[in-house]
């Protein structure tokens, strides 16, 4: 029996000891094998961690975690051709491409898009923001802030949403289902943070008359 | 390659599906989290991160053969990364020997306070040693030797053959044993220095 097999059988007994293997055989091996003595020490230590008392999750905690989880925006890969269609009519005529947020070294720190976008009351419209990157940004934070009489479909009561996502080099597309809740108009801020860098875009939104 | 960040609610059907998939594993995931953190708030944060990851990868998660093992692996992964990022102790004990506070997690009821202090210090020392292992080694030991996931489950999770996993586990245990021995020696040396003063 080699060291790995011995160690494996010790672990398989779950108790960290090995009555089945035969104490004499084990003792003889341990006497001559320093590695197995270390492995046994580790198994006994890990066994101790199993004895840690574990608190049962309170029902309200389960509900809270579940509720918070399903509210996190979903990241999905683009279908081929999606981006081309979004900006130039066709199958996605109701959509608008709002801004290119370049996070490259030459990008402006804060940008405001040009003309205001017009929304109809209570009719969600998919707005696409392109985030163009020179390199991958793992665990970037995207924050969307809504001001005035606009809201995100499905998140009508939220004025600010923030989440982490892995952004990839190239064009990343953020799709926001925006709707007007009154005739006041409003502003949408999209902010991308990574390490100490931040870029914010402001998009003015008006209600179509 | 670009991708779309779809800022859309998946709707009640997906949420219900997610909950149905997640609930059977919640206790195991929470147990692993509470073992690592000993603070209910930290455990909740950790579980929240894991649940969000499962939600964001709902399609893949639903298809997984060993969902629980994936969840616990994700939890350890996040825990290790987070601890390394913040360089904090892996165990935040609610009670310490010099604090005079009540013990929140007293462990087995029949333990005397002195023995309980030793036990807590010992557990801290084990976690510290585990943190010094490579990420893969730490993960394999935690999944197999603490949480009891089988080699077959690990095989699916890691894409490694069982033979390779056995070798890796053995090497990880040997390394952990060496680190523990080193820590014990350092502690004994410190204790000796303390008594000589």
Interface residues (C-beta under 8 A of the other chain):
Chain A: X3 X4 X5 X7 X8 X11 X14 X35 X36 X37 X38 X39 X40 X41 X42 X43 X45 X46 X47 X48 X49 X50 X51 X52 X53 X54 X55 X56 X57 X61 X62 X64 X65 X66 X68 X69 X70 X71 X72 X73 X74 X75 X76 X77 X78 X79 X82 X83 X142 X144 X152 X153 X154 X155 X165 X168 X170 X171 X172 X173 X174 X175 X176 X177
Chain B: X1 X2 X3 X4 X5 X6 X7 X8 X9 X10 X14 X15 X18 X19 X22 X23 X26 X27 X30 X31 X34 X35 X38 X40 X43 X44 X47 X48 X51 X52 X54 X55 X56 X105 X106 X107 X108 X119 X122 X123 X126 X127 X129 X141 X144 X145 X146 X148 X166 X167 X169 X170 X172 X173 X174 X175 X176 X177 X178 X180 X181
